[in-house]
Amino acid sequence: MTVVRTTVGALTSVPRLPRMPALVVTAVLVSACGIKLPFARVEGVVVRDQYDESPQASQVRVIRANAVVSPSVSMRLQPGDSITTSADTRVVIELGVGYRVTLDTSTSIFLETGATGSGDVRPPEPSERGEAAYLNRLAGARVIGRGAGSRLRRTSADAASADALAQSLTSLFLKIGKAFIERLRGAPDSLTIGTPGSKLHIVGTRFLIAVNSSARTAVTVAAGAVRAVSTDSTDRWSPITYSALQHGEYGGGARPGPVRTVQPQTLETELRWVRTVERLTRIPVPRLDSLTEAEARAAVERVGLRIFLVRHEKTGRAAPERVVDQTPSAGDSLPPGGYVSLVLESTPRRAPADSAAGGRVPGANVQMCTVPKIVDLSRDAAERLLKADGFTGQGTRDAGEIDRVTSQGEVAGTRRPCGSVVRYRYGLVG
């Protein structure tokens, strides 16, 4: 396929790239580009049932090395971080090994590393009141459930990166509250959940886990299976496996309760808060096949998303100037304000039509290009972008900021004949 041109939308800063449905798959892709996959990332925050890109520290409390870190959507999390939600805030975290964790209100978790050691993860002693003491204990914990690194290997060049990814996060600890755990497509069974007195090993699952103020743990499995193992030396009990549509409770100084079946309607009622968070933080990407660029932009913006990149390729799969591909795919989800990229079928170059008198017919078979936005770019960057998109720049100096485009004569996003002039004004200190 031949790339005809590339159009980058209005960018004053580089936006977050469209999120793929399974981070474990994209790990192999981004490693080839030298991009380090995040250990974990805050993917969405909902405050009082409203999406919030910039929550307050009192709503999402992130502790890192005994210091409070200002929270925000898309912020990168690190091993040893603790995250606590307030009474009116819920948070979505996506883990680098391919799991999504949705935290309910008044919930506290710790992100644990894959450090080796002989000890088991256990809750803090009453004397260990500080978070630092608790995190120090976790740092030496041996976490079970690795053994999936080879499943991430794609090529020998990516082997080390993929294996490191599999080891980078093997468990998290739920101290109190409620969390919904979901394995994304293609992720390995490499996550272990610690709770006071137990560990849960995951097998391709979606499940709800809750820990109350008495350290009693409740598990409800929506799909797959979860195996609970006691880690309390004073209250040992045999491992318990919970399968789809099963519920059980254990810990808190009491023996495990019976495994009971949960009706689908009951489960959906219990997950109602999760569905609300999903609806507010994950927007389905619309299908854009065969639409024009303007139609695709309108469809994307209608649901609260934005266009990031528009490319033209010669594929022969659609009429000229129609969408032949999109990223992410239709049906995948993005956070509000997320970016979608398009590939349009290129317009064939044709010999110009001549009139009967031997002259060229004005406007006949003229290839059209999309005017990019160049305001706020440096003059050099603006000229490069205009040239890449098939235009010739014509700049006029103004007094003002050094070397920044302050305005452009042709409106960004409009269609103009390829090769035509785009006029703009740029700043210069007077």
C-alpha positions in Angstrom: 0.0 0.0 0.0 1.2 3.5 -0.8 0.8 6.3 1.7 -0.4 9.4 -0.1 -0.4 11.9 2.7 -0.9 12.2 6.5 -2.9 14.9 8.3 -2.4 15.5 12.0 -5.2 17.3 13.7 -4.9 20.4 16.0 -2.3 19.6 18.6 -0.8 22.0 21.0 0.5 19.0 23.0 0.8 15.3 22.1 -2.4 13.6 23.2 -2.7 10.2 24.7 -2.7 7.5 22.0 -5.9 5.5 21.5 -6.1 2.8 24.1 -6.1 -0.8 22.9 -8.4 -3.3 24.5 -5.6 -5.4 25.9 -2.4 -3.8 27.1 -0.6 -7.1 27.1 -0.9 -7.2 23.3 0.2 -3.6 22.8 3.3 -4.3 25.0 4.9 -6.1 22.1 3.9 -3.5 19.6 5.2 -0.5 21.6 8.5 -2.2 22.5 9.5 -2.0 18.8 9.1 1.8 19.0 11.0 2.1 22.2 8.0 3.1 24.2 7.9 1.8 27.8 4.6 0.4 28.7 3.3 1.8 32.0 3.3 -0.4 35.1 -0.2 0.8 35.7 -2.3 3.8 34.8 -5.4 5.6 36.1 -7.9 5.2 33.2 -10.9 7.0 34.6 -12.3 8.8 37.7 -16.0 9.2 38.5 -17.0 11.7 41.2 -20.6 11.7 42.3 -21.5 9.8 39.1 -19.8 12.4 36.9 -16.6 11.8 34.9 -13.7 13.9 36.3 -10.4 14.3 34.6 -8.8 16.2 37.4 -10.0 15.0 40.8 -8.8 16.4 44.0 -6.3 14.6 46.3 -9.1 14.4 48.9 -11.1 12.3 46.3 -8.4 10.0 45.0 -5.5 9.7 47.5 -2.3 8.4 45.9 0.6 7.8 48.3 4.1 7.2 46.9 7.1 6.9 49.1 5.2 8.5 52.0 4.2 11.5 49.9 0.8 12.4 48.5 0.8 12.6 44.7 -1.6 14.8 42.8 -4.1 12.5 41.0 -5.3 12.8 37.4 -6.7 10.7 34.6 -4.0 8.9 32.6 -1.4 9.4 35.4 1.2 6.5 35.6 1.2 4.5 38.8 4.3 2.8 40.3 5.1 -0.3 42.3 4.4 0.4 46.0 1.8 3.1 45.3 -1.4 3.0 47.4 -4.7 4.3 46.1 -7.6 5.2 48.3 -11.0 6.5 47.0 -13.3 8.9 49.0 -16.9 8.2 49.9 -18.1 9.7 46.6 -15.4 8.7 44.1 -14.7 5.6 42.0 -11.5 4.9 40.0 -10.6 2.7 37.1 -7.0 1.4 36.9 -5.5 -0.5 34.0 -2.5 -2.7 34.8 0.3 -3.2 32.4 -0.1 -7.0 32.4 -3.6 -6.6 31.0 -6.1 -6.3 33.8 -8.7 -3.6 34.5 -9.5 -2.9 38.2 -12.5 -0.7 39.1 -12.5 0.6 42.7 -15.7 1.4 44.5 -16.1 4.3 46.9 -14.2 4.1 50.2 -11.7 1.5 48.9 -8.0 1.2 49.5 -5.5 -0.9 47.6 -1.7 -1.3 47.3 0.1 -2.1 44.1 2.7 -4.8 44.7 5.8 -5.7 42.9 7.2 -9.1 41.8 10.1 -9.0 44.2 11.2 -12.5 45.3 11.3 -13.6 48.9 10.2 -16.3 51.3 7.4 -14.5 53.0 3.7 -14.3 52.1 1.6 -11.2 51.7 -0.2 -10.5 54.9 -2.1 -7.6 56.5 -0.3 -5.1 58.7 0.0 -5.8 62.5 -1.9 -3.3 64.7 1.4 -1.7 65.7 2.2 -0.9 62.1 0.0 2.0 61.7 1.9 3.9 59.0 1.5 3.1 55.3 5.3 3.1 54.9 5.7 0.2 57.3 3.0 -1.7 55.5 4.6 -1.1 52.1 8.0 -2.1 53.4 6.5 -5.5 54.4 5.0 -5.9 51.0 8.3 -5.2 49.3 9.7 -8.5 50.4 6.6 -10.6 49.7 6.8 -13.6 47.5 3.9 -13.4 45.0 2.5 -16.6 43.4 1.2 -17.1 39.9 3.9 -16.1 37.5 4.8 -18.7 35.0 3.2 -16.7 32.1 6.2 -14.8 30.8 6.7 -17.2 27.9 3.2 -16.5 26.7 4.1 -12.9 26.2 7.1 -13.6 24.0 6.6 -12.7 20.3 10.2 -12.3 18.9 13.6 -12.8 20.4 14.1 -9.0 20.3 11.1 -8.5 22.5 11.7 -11.5 24.9 13.4 -9.5 27.6 10.9 -6.7 27.5 7.9 -9.1 27.6 9.3 -11.2 30.4 10.0 -8.0 32.4 6.4 -7.0 31.8 5.1 -10.3 33.1 7.1 -9.9 36.3 6.4 -6.2 36.8 3.1 -6.6 38.4 1.9 -9.9 39.8 -0.5 -8.8 42.6 -2.3 -6.0 44.3 -3.5 -6.0 47.9 -7.1 -4.9 48.8 -7.0 -3.6 52.3 -10.7 -2.5 52.6 -13.6 -1.7 50.2 -14.7 -3.3 47.0 -13.1 -3.8 43.6 -14.2 -5.4 40.3 -11.3 -7.3 38.6 -11.5 -7.9 34.8 -8.9 -9.7 32.6 -8.6 -8.0 29.2 -8.4 -10.0 26.0 -5.0 -11.7 25.5 -3.8 -11.1 29.1 -2.0 -14.0 30.9 -3.2 -15.5 34.2 -0.5 -13.5 36.0 -2.4 -11.5 38.6 -2.8 -12.4 42.3 -5.1 -10.5 44.6 -4.1 -10.2 48.3 -6.6 -9.6 51.1 -6.2 -9.8 54.9 -5.4 -13.5 55.5 -5.7 -14.8 51.9 -4.5 -14.7 48.3 -6.7 -15.1 45.2 -5.3 -16.7 42.1 -7.1 -15.8 38.9 -8.0 -18.0 35.9 -9.4 -15.9 33.0 -12.0 -14.2 35.0 -14.2 -11.2 36.0 -15.0 -11.1 39.6 -16.1 -8.8 42.5 -14.1 -8.8 45.7 -14.9 -6.9 48.9 -13.2 -6.6 52.3 -15.2 -5.1 55.2 -14.0 -3.4 58.4 -13.8 -6.7 60.1 -11.3 -8.0 57.5 -14.0 -10.4 56.2 -13.5 -11.1 52.4 -16.4 -11.7 50.0 -15.9 -13.1 46.5 -18.5 -13.1 43.7 -17.3 -14.6 40.3 -18.9 -13.4 37.1 -16.8 -15.4 34.7 -13.8 -17.8 34.9 -12.6 -19.0 38.3 -10.8 -17.7 41.4 -8.9 -19.9 43.9 -8.6 -18.5 47.4 -5.7 -19.7 49.6 -5.3 -18.9 53.3 -2.2 -17.0 54.4 -3.2 -16.6 58.1 -1.0 -19.0 60.1 -3.5 -18.7 63.0 -6.6 -19.5 60.9 -5.6 -22.0 58.2 -8.3 -23.4 55.9 -8.3 -25.5 52.7 -8.1 -23.7 49.4 -11.5 -22.9 47.9 -12.2 -22.5 44.2 -15.1 -20.2 43.1 -16.4 -20.6 39.6 -18.7 -18.5 37.5 -21.9 -17.3 39.3 -20.6 -18.5 42.7 -20.2 -16.5 45.9 -18.4 -17.1 49.1 -17.0 -15.4 52.2 -14.1 -16.1 54.5 -11.6 -14.5 57.0 -12.3 -12.0 59.7 -11.7 -14.5 62.4 -14.5 -16.8 61.1 -14.3 -20.0 59.1 -15.2 -19.8 55.4 -18.9 -19.8 54.6 -20.5 -22.2 52.1 -20.1 -21.7 48.4 -23.5 -20.6 47.0 -24.9 -20.0 43.6 -25.7 -16.4 42.5 -28.5 -15.7 40.0 -27.5 -13.6 37.0 -30.1 -10.9 37.9 -28.7 -10.7 41.4 -25.2 -10.4 40.1 -26.2 -7.6 37.7 -27.8 -5.7 40.6 -24.6 -6.1 42.6 -22.6 -4.8 39.7 -24.8 -1.8 39.0 -22.1 0.6 40.2 -19.6 -1.0 37.9 -21.8 -0.6 34.9 -22.3 3.1 35.8 -18.5 3.6 35.9 -18.1 1.8 32.6 -20.8 4.0 31.0 -19.1 7.2 32.2 -15.5 6.2 31.5 -15.6 4.0 28.4 -17.2 5.3 25.2 -17.7 2.7 22.5 -16.0 3.7 19.2 -18.5 4.0 16.4 -18.2 2.2 13.1 -16.9 4.6 10.5 -16.5 2.3 7.4 -17.2 4.1 4.0 -17.9 7.5 5.6 -16.3 10.7 4.3 -13.8 12.4 6.6 -16.4 15.0 7.5 -19.0 12.4 8.3 -16.5 10.4 10.4 -15.5 13.5 12.3 -19.1 14.3 13.1 -19.8 10.7 14.2 -16.8 10.6 16.5 -17.4 14.0 18.0 -21.1 13.2 18.6 -20.2 10.5 21.1 -17.5 12.7 22.9 -14.3 11.5 21.1 -11.9 13.3 18.8 -9.9 12.6 15.6 -6.2 12.3 16.1 -4.7 11.3 12.8 -6.0 11.1 9.2 -4.0 9.2 6.6 -4.6 8.5 2.9 -3.7 5.1 1.4 -4.3 3.4 -1.9 -6.1 0.2 -1.0 -8.8 -0.3 -3.6 -11.3 -1.3 -0.9 -13.5 1.8 -1.0 -14.4 4.9 -3.1 -11.9 7.8 -2.9 -12.0 9.9 0.2 -13.9 7.2 2.1 -12.8 5.6 5.4 -11.2 2.2 4.9 -9.7 1.7 8.3 -9.9 3.1 11.8 -8.0 2.8 15.1 -9.3 1.7 17.6 -11.7 -0.6 15.9 -15.5 -0.2 16.1 -16.8 -1.5 19.3 -13.6 -0.9 21.3 -13.8 1.7 24.0 -12.0 4.9 24.9 -12.3 7.4 27.8 -14.2 10.6 27.1 -12.1 12.9 24.9 -10.1 9.9 23.5 -8.6 9.9 20.0 -9.6 7.9 16.9 -7.3 7.7 13.8 -8.6 7.3 10.3 -7.3 5.9 7.0 -9.1 7.2 3.9 -8.9 5.8 0.4 -6.6 8.1 -1.7 -7.8 9.9 -4.7 -6.1 8.6 -7.9 -4.0 11.1 -9.8 -5.3 11.6 -13.3 -4.1 13.6 -16.3 -6.0 16.9 -16.5 -8.9 17.1 -18.9 -8.5 19.4 -21.9 -11.1 21.5 -23.6 -11.9 21.3 -27.2 -9.8 24.4 -27.8 -6.8 22.7 -26.2 -6.9 24.5 -22.9 -7.3 22.9 -19.5 -10.8 22.9 -18.1 -10.7 24.8 -14.7 -11.3 22.5 -11.7 -11.3 19.2 -13.7 -10.0 16.2 -11.8 -8.3 18.4 -9.2 -7.0 16.4 -6.2 -8.2 17.9 -2.9 -6.2 18.0 0.3 -7.3 18.8 3.9 -5.9 22.0 5.4 -4.1 21.2 8.7 -4.2 23.4 11.8 -0.8 25.2 12.1 -1.7 27.9 14.7 0.7 27.7 17.7 3.2 25.7 15.8 6.7 27.1 15.1 7.2 28.4 11.6 9.4 25.5 10.6 7.0 23.0 12.0 4.1 24.7 10.2 6.0 24.6 6.9 6.9 20.9 7.3 3.3 20.0 8.0 1.9 22.1 5.1 4.4 20.5 2.7 3.6 17.0 4.0 -0.1 17.6 3.4 0.4 18.9 -0.1 0.3 22.7 0.4 2.7 25.6 0.0 3.0 27.9 3.0 3.1 31.7 2.7 4.0 33.4 6.0 3.8 37.0 7.0 5.7 38.4 10.0 4.0 40.1 12.9 5.2 41.6 16.2 4.6 39.1 19.1 6.0 35.9 20.3 9.0 34.5 18.5 8.5 32.1 15.7 4.9 31.0 16.5 2.1 30.9 14.0 -0.6 33.3 15.3 -3.3 32.8 12.6 -3.9 31.1 9.3 -5.9 32.2 6.2 -7.4 28.9 5.3 -9.6 27.2 7.9 -8.2 24.0 9.3 -10.1 20.9 8.2 -11.4 22.4 5.0 -10.7 20.9 1.6 -8.5 22.8 -0.8 -6.7 21.9 -4.1 -3.5 20.1 -3.4 -0.5 22.4 -4.2 -2.4 25.6 -3.4 -1.1 28.2 -1.0 -2.0 28.4 2.7 -1.4 31.9 4.1 -0.5 32.4 7.7 1.0 35.0 10.1 3.7 34.3 12.6 5.1 36.2 15.6 8.4 38.0 15.8 9.7 40.2 18.6 9.5 43.8 17.6 
